[in-house]
Amino acid sequence: MDVPSCVLIVPDGNRRWARANGLSVVEGHTQGLLVNTRQLANAAYNLGIKHMVFLWATEANFQKRQSEVPHLLNLFNQELLYQTCGRGRCARFRVCGNWADYIDSHENKRLQALVDKAERAKSRFESFAVTLLFGYSEAADVLYAAKNLGAARVSISEESLISHSMTPMIPPIDLIIRTGVEGDPHYSDYHIPLRTRNSQVVFSEILAPDFTSEHFESAIKDFSRRERRLGQ
């Protein structure tokens, strides 16, 4: 089977799943983000995928759903501790996004220290990588790159734009999987500059907490049967 090298997961449907099951939004996010990230990362590793990118929250989520931010930060804290302790799949681990802009300075310093520790703890792994997008937006990534390019005074090119962005570690994304689609397949603010322009897309009606390793493998098989023309 021709598996993608890099996959982006957009786990939509946590709130709808929670409502349908008489559970809290916190429980929906816990299952759709924390639990499924680990399960799908393991499935990806076993399939031979090299890099998994998980969208945990866009910057708009932080701006428009402020009541949920503490719960998201708690899950983020749990995942950082999990990675710092060296548990889970042997994967290079990184975090990208503007999450720190939406919390107080004390909590910012504490979580940033955990991010640094988790990234160092997994820095020796090269064959498989997991990247979390947390408080991420395409616009913020482009602006970040533009500011860095200006400060570095280097010529603008595709390569320099990528290398000065907040996501230089992410390779071209072969496949985007968005769960929880209800008759309105659409994009949100999760495009990664110059890395998603030739991506294949799978829109699934299955809500994120119910999106299992078996559903993931089915999406990978679907990808393997497609002819990729890469814009030609």
C-alpha positions as CSV (number, residue, x, y, z in Angstrom):
1,M,0.0,0.0,0.0
2,D,1.3,3.5,-0.9
3,V,1.0,5.3,2.4
4,P,1.4,9.1,2.7
5,S,4.5,10.4,4.3
6,C,2.8,13.2,6.2
7,V,-0.8,13.4,7.4
8,L,-2.8,16.3,9.0
9,I,-5.7,15.3,11.3
10,V,-8.5,17.9,11.9
11,P,-10.6,16.4,14.7
12,D,-14.0,18.1,14.4
13,G,-17.1,17.0,16.2
14,N,-16.0,16.8,19.9
15,R,-18.9,19.0,21.1
16,R,-21.6,17.2,19.0
17,W,-20.3,13.8,20.2
18,A,-20.5,15.0,23.8
19,R,-24.1,16.3,23.4
20,A,-25.2,13.2,21.6
21,N,-23.8,11.0,24.5
22,G,-25.0,13.2,27.4
23,L,-21.5,14.1,28.3
24,S,-19.6,17.4,28.9
25,V,-17.7,19.2,26.3
26,V,-14.6,18.5,28.4
27,E,-15.2,14.7,27.9
28,G,-15.7,15.3,24.2
29,H,-12.4,17.1,23.8
30,T,-10.6,14.5,26.0
31,Q,-11.7,11.7,23.8
32,G,-11.4,13.5,20.4
33,L,-8.0,15.1,21.2
34,L,-6.0,13.5,23.9
35,V,-7.1,9.8,23.5
36,N,-7.3,9.8,19.8
37,T,-4.1,11.6,19.2
38,R,-2.2,8.8,20.9
39,Q,-4.3,6.0,19.2
40,L,-3.9,7.5,15.7
41,A,-0.2,8.3,16.2
42,N,0.3,4.6,17.0
43,A,-1.7,3.5,14.0
44,A,0.3,5.9,11.7
45,Y,3.6,4.5,13.0
46,N,2.5,1.0,12.4
47,L,1.5,1.9,8.8
48,G,4.9,3.5,8.1
49,I,3.8,7.1,8.0
50,K,6.7,9.4,8.9
51,H,5.0,12.5,10.3
52,M,1.6,13.2,11.9
53,V,0.2,16.7,12.5
54,F,-2.8,17.1,14.8
55,L,-4.8,20.3,14.9
56,W,-5.8,20.7,18.6
57,A,-7.1,24.3,18.3
58,T,-7.0,27.2,15.9
59,E,-6.3,30.7,17.0
60,A,-10.0,31.4,16.4
61,N,-10.9,28.7,19.0
62,F,-8.9,30.6,21.6
63,Q,-10.6,33.9,20.6
64,K,-14.2,32.8,20.3
65,R,-14.6,29.9,22.7
66,Q,-12.9,31.3,25.8
67,S,-14.9,29.2,28.2
68,E,-13.3,26.1,26.8
69,V,-9.7,27.4,26.9
70,P,-9.0,26.2,30.5
71,H,-10.1,22.7,29.5
72,L,-7.9,22.7,26.4
73,L,-5.0,23.9,28.4
74,N,-5.5,21.1,30.9
75,L,-5.4,18.5,28.1
76,F,-2.4,20.3,26.7
77,N,-0.7,20.0,30.1
78,Q,-1.5,16.3,30.3
79,E,-0.1,15.6,26.8
80,L,3.1,17.5,27.6
81,L,3.6,15.5,30.8
82,Y,2.9,12.3,28.9
83,Q,5.5,13.2,26.3
84,T,8.0,14.5,28.9
85,C,7.9,11.1,30.7
86,G,8.8,9.4,27.5
87,R,5.6,7.5,27.3
88,G,3.8,6.5,24.1
89,R,5.2,6.0,20.7
90,C,8.9,6.8,20.1
91,A,8.3,10.0,18.1
92,R,9.9,13.4,17.7
93,F,7.4,15.8,19.4
94,R,6.9,19.5,18.7
95,V,4.3,22.2,19.3
96,C,3.4,25.1,17.0
97,G,1.0,28.0,17.5
98,N,0.1,31.1,19.4
99,W,-1.4,29.4,22.5
100,A,0.8,31.4,24.8
101,D,-0.7,34.7,23.7
102,Y,-4.0,33.8,25.4
103,I,-2.9,32.9,28.9
104,D,-1.4,34.8,31.8
105,S,2.4,35.1,32.1
106,H,2.8,32.7,35.0
107,E,0.9,29.9,33.3
108,N,2.7,30.8,30.0
109,K,6.1,30.3,31.6
110,R,5.1,27.0,33.2
111,L,3.6,25.5,30.1
112,Q,6.4,26.8,27.9
113,A,8.9,25.1,30.2
114,L,7.0,21.9,29.8
115,V,6.9,22.3,26.0
116,D,10.7,22.7,25.9
117,K,11.2,19.7,28.2
118,A,8.8,17.5,26.1
119,E,10.5,18.5,22.9
120,R,14.0,17.8,24.3
121,A,12.8,14.5,25.7
122,K,11.8,13.3,22.3
123,S,14.6,15.1,20.3
124,R,16.6,11.9,19.6
125,F,13.8,10.3,17.5
126,E,14.0,11.0,13.8
127,S,12.1,8.2,12.0
128,F,8.7,9.3,13.2
129,A,7.4,12.7,14.3
130,V,4.2,14.2,15.9
131,T,3.4,17.9,15.7
132,L,0.6,19.6,17.6
133,L,-0.9,22.7,16.2
134,F,-2.3,24.6,19.2
135,G,-3.6,28.2,18.8
136,Y,-2.5,28.0,15.2
137,S,-3.6,29.9,12.2
138,E,-2.3,30.2,8.7
139,A,-2.3,34.0,8.9
140,A,-0.3,34.0,12.1
141,D,2.3,31.6,10.5
142,V,2.7,33.9,7.5
143,L,3.1,37.0,9.6
144,Y,5.6,35.2,11.8
145,A,7.7,34.2,8.8
146,A,7.5,37.7,7.4
147,K,8.7,39.3,10.6
148,N,11.6,36.8,10.9
149,L,12.6,37.3,7.3
150,G,12.6,41.1,7.8
151,A,14.7,40.8,11.0
152,A,17.1,38.3,9.3
153,R,17.4,40.5,6.1
154,V,17.4,37.5,3.8
155,S,15.9,37.3,0.4
156,I,12.4,36.0,0.1
157,S,12.0,32.6,-1.5
158,E,9.9,29.5,-0.9
159,E,12.7,27.9,1.1
160,S,13.3,31.0,3.3
161,L,9.6,31.5,3.9
162,I,9.3,27.9,5.2
163,S,12.5,28.0,7.2
164,H,11.5,31.2,9.0
165,S,7.9,30.2,9.7
166,M,6.7,28.7,13.0
167,T,6.3,25.3,11.2
168,P,9.6,24.6,9.5
169,M,9.7,21.0,10.7
170,I,6.5,20.1,8.8
171,P,7.1,18.6,5.4
172,P,4.7,18.8,2.5
173,I,1.4,17.3,3.7
174,D,0.2,14.5,1.5
175,L,-3.2,13.9,3.2
176,I,-5.6,16.0,5.3
177,I,-8.3,14.1,7.2
178,R,-11.2,16.2,8.6
179,T,-13.7,14.4,10.7
180,G,-17.2,15.3,11.8
181,V,-18.3,16.7,8.4
182,E,-22.1,17.1,8.1
183,G,-22.9,17.7,4.5
184,D,-20.7,20.8,4.3
185,P,-17.1,19.7,3.5
186,H,-15.0,22.8,4.1
187,Y,-11.6,24.1,5.2
188,S,-10.9,26.0,8.3
189,D,-7.8,28.0,9.4
190,Y,-5.4,25.1,9.4
191,H,-3.6,25.5,6.1
192,I,0.2,25.4,6.6
193,P,1.9,27.8,4.1
194,L,3.4,26.0,1.1
195,R,2.9,22.6,2.7
196,T,-0.8,21.9,1.9
197,R,-1.1,23.2,-1.6
198,N,-1.0,19.6,-3.1
199,S,-2.7,17.8,-0.3
200,Q,-5.3,15.2,-0.9
201,V,-8.4,15.5,1.4
202,V,-10.6,13.0,3.1
203,F,-13.8,14.4,4.7
204,S,-15.4,12.0,7.1
205,E,-18.8,12.2,8.7
206,I,-17.5,10.3,11.7
207,L,-17.2,12.6,14.8
208,A,-13.7,12.9,16.1
209,P,-14.1,10.9,19.3
210,D,-15.5,7.9,17.3
211,F,-12.8,8.1,14.6
212,T,-10.8,5.0,15.4
213,S,-7.6,3.5,14.0
214,E,-9.7,1.4,11.7
215,H,-11.3,4.5,10.2
216,F,-7.9,6.0,9.9
217,E,-6.5,3.0,8.0
218,S,-9.5,3.1,5.7
219,A,-8.7,6.7,4.8
220,I,-5.1,5.7,4.2
221,K,-6.2,2.9,1.8
222,D,-8.5,5.4,0.0
223,F,-5.4,7.7,-0.4
224,S,-3.3,4.8,-1.8
225,R,-5.8,4.2,-4.6
226,R,-5.9,7.8,-5.8
227,E,-3.9,9.2,-8.6
228,R,-1.9,12.2,-7.4
229,R,-1.3,14.7,-10.2
230,L,0.3,17.4,-8.0
231,G,-1.2,20.2,-9.9
232,Q,-0.2,18.9,-13.3
